[in-house]
Amino acid sequence: MTLSRKVRGDAAHRSISRRPLYAMPGETTEVPRYRIPEHAMDPDEAYQIVHDELMLDGNARLNLATFVSTWMEPQAARLMAETFDKNMIDKDEYPQTAELELRCVNMLSQLWHSPDHEEATGCSTTGSSEAAMLGGLALKRRWQQRQRAAGRPTDRPNLVMSAGVQVCWEKFCRYFEVEPRLVPWTPDHHQLSGAAAAAACDENTIGVVAIMGVTYDGAYEPVAEIAAALDDLQARTGIDVPIHVDGASGGFVAPFLTPDLAWDFRLPRVQSINASGHKYGLVYPGVGWILWRSPEALPDDLVFRVNYLGGEMPTFALNFSRPGAQIVAQYYNLLRLGREGYRRIQQASMDTARRMAQAIEALGPFQTLPGSAIPVFAFRVRDAAAPYDVFDLSRELRGRGWQVPAYTLPPDVSDVAVLRVVIRNGFSADLGELFVADLERVMAELATQPAHHRPHRAAFHH
Ligand SMILES: Cc1ncc(COP(=O)(O)O)c(C=O)c1O
């Protein structure tokens, strides 16, 4: 999302025509577009104006760019509508909503194998980005404490991660003054290996981020291998580096589809994990989760205790007020679907993604990036001489309503451009077939067009 700017000059005086649709008596009047109108208007009329403008947004269900849920069951939507007015922070006033958050944290601690003898601790967030800020801050504060205890300086913290990290980690580093140590991708190695992670660490490393479900290609980074390499680093040098797992997508996929893969609190070096409830947690936008393996992993001086809402309440969050409806919806999903329901939904999405990737490969000119472990696949145009590139395809597909981002891979491999498709709950195999048919049609059309001017390629923000 770009920053909004103040509109100046003539454009600032543009207006919106009232009653755009209805033949109602009286003059058609106008209201300002960028200033607050002087007078109130009829709610139905205001509704219609806003509703009509929003028709210009893309159809969320055809948005194959987003990882975020675009469909929920009507019962979940009803519960959300019933709880739109609840502020998550008012835990004393809405103790039952707070209880549902607590139940979700407990359920996730089990799902992510918190050992019985440890007391995992965690909270909901607005999404994985806020969770990343909190996870990163806890790593930084713990490192500062260790450094101070050892009489060492605390002015040059760094965080080790792959160049394929989502932008939230670069934000964390910039906002909270930590050096990002990005381990580059190479043409045939896109993941953070244990050896590369350990080699990038030193005594100023606050942690290593390992990604379960890389945004670019859906792959799982080898968390156990990274943990083993960091164990070895500690044995050799005494440097003890914790792991934070960014399970934005994989945190709600791996436990159901690859339950034997140890990436979570089964690995003692994993100190914290985040996931997006609004991605494969299957909730509408606005909820993430972060858990620490024990209260010791979350330094106490980051937790604020406030009593002005009634009761003594510990909070660790960037925002204060936040909607409660998403937490209610997350609890609904966990309760309603159970492990079996989640497994079936994630498997169905995975099957659709695999079938689509195969069908797209079978068209000829495309190559799918290997290694995706979540219902996501990215594909490139194999032949540089093809009469189109992924940016052309993305633009033309939009004409049919499909929103599929085209983007380049991280630095060092940024000569490779791909299209990425994210399959989510509610996207049927049938829609998948329609997409492939449209892709084929668009390819044929582009192939017959004379060399055309390729418009400016908008950057895609992961
Ligand atoms: C790996 C990864 N981490 C973090 C994020 C940020 O998540 P959110 O949109 O929930 O803030 C994303 C979003 O795509 C992601 O893919």
The ligand as a Gaussian input file, in Angstrom:
#p B3LYP/6-31G(d) Opt

LIG

0 1
 C        6.614000     -15.349000       4.725000
 C        5.775000     -14.154000       5.064000
 N        6.016000     -13.470000       6.206000
 C        5.288000     -12.408000       6.570000
 C        4.253000     -11.951000       5.781000
 C        3.455000     -10.752000       6.222000
 O        2.217000     -11.201000       6.645000
 P        0.949000     -10.288000       6.962000
 O        0.379000      -9.927000       5.638000
 O        0.083000     -11.198000       7.760000
 O        1.406000      -9.082000       7.729000
 C        3.955000     -12.620000       4.582000
 C        2.860000     -12.141000       3.706000
 O        2.699000     -12.574000       2.593000
 C        4.725000     -13.757000       4.218000
 O        4.484000     -14.436000       3.083000

